[in-house]
Amino acid sequence: MKKEDIGIFGEERIPKKEKYGKVDAVFETVAERYDLMNDLMSLGIHRLWKRYAVELLDLGKDQVVLDLASGTGDISKIIGASLPKGSHLFSCDPNFRMLSIGRDKGIDSGLIGGISHICARAESLPFADFSVDRGIIGFGLRNFTDIKSSLDELHRILDIGSRLVILEFSTVESPLLSKLYNLYSRNVIPTLGSIVAKDKASYQYLVDSIKNHPDQESIKKMMEEAGFGRIEYFNILSGIVTIHVGFRL
Ligand SMILES: C[S@@+](CC[C@H](N)C(=O)[O-])C[C@H]1O[C@@H](n2cnc3c(N)ncnc32)[C@H](O)[C@@H]1O
């Protein structure tokens, strides 16, 4: 198999064309318990990370905003609650179950106008060239079948000078915190998954996918190669989570 045809699913090396189906099956299974598990695993802190990422989007009036890999809609809800006048938000995720939970949550919290839900994959986005002003991906990138072609797609649809924000688990820089974090993720997360979601394998995938995700500098380089510039990243908790911000050149 050629290098460019190999995908990584957790710890496994598989043909890229099989990765999407396997990832989709994970989210199909975890969808109902996804929000509860996020709160338990991060003690609710993921909500603050998401708020911070949305602040870095620097929303303004009359913008087209894309929440890619929107899942159950946490980030869309934050954006929707303060969507500036004339702006429109697209929540986009290929997993219909995750997307519909997000849509229902939005409706329950009064989010009705100014938002559309789209079922699509990052590697092939149904948007015209230069048609989007702000893009955000929260904890989605490491699940994509092909990060490089997804970043190329985002570069194609984003307007010149517009911003892309990527929130993702990353590489912990402090050796001590890294050891503690590894202990936590290896032991606690799969066990929680098995007790709360009755699904150890999906949460083992979560741990493995974080471990095998490219580090901060590699993501920055991939963004540069896709045509983004002025890229900065902000480590939270020494890089347990990182937010990359770049501008479409
Ligand atoms: C961990 S969830 C993140 C959901 C949400 N953004 C959040 O922060 O809570 C990852 C999402 O990525 C989506 N996903 C997986 N493969 C994808 C792809 N190729 N393109 C776009 N989204 C994808 C999944 O369906 C899932 O909803």
The ligand as a Gaussian input file, in Angstrom:
#p B3LYP/6-31G(d) Opt

LIG

0 1
 C      -15.212000      14.389000      18.941000
 S      -16.543000      14.877000      17.910000
 C      -16.499000      16.642000      18.085000
 C      -17.864000      17.263000      18.130000
 C      -17.920000      18.738000      18.518000
 N      -17.225000      19.585000      17.585000
 C      -17.407000      18.976000      19.917000
 O      -16.395000      19.676000      20.051000
 O      -17.994000      18.476000      20.864000
 C      -15.845000      14.628000      16.331000
 C      -16.816000      14.760000      15.184000
 O      -16.060000      14.660000      13.961000
 C      -16.912000      14.106000      12.990000
 N      -16.126000      13.587000      11.869000
 C      -15.547000      12.383000      11.734000
 N      -14.976000      12.259000      10.523000
 C      -15.193000      13.436000       9.884000
 C      -14.863000      13.931000       8.593000
 N      -14.169000      13.195000       7.718000
 N      -15.267000      15.173000       8.273000
 C      -15.951000      15.941000       9.151000
 N      -16.293000      15.519000      10.389000
 C      -15.919000      14.285000      10.748000
 C      -17.663000      13.030000      13.750000
 O      -18.856000      12.622000      13.091000
 C      -17.888000      13.689000      15.110000
 O      -19.162000      14.256000      15.211000

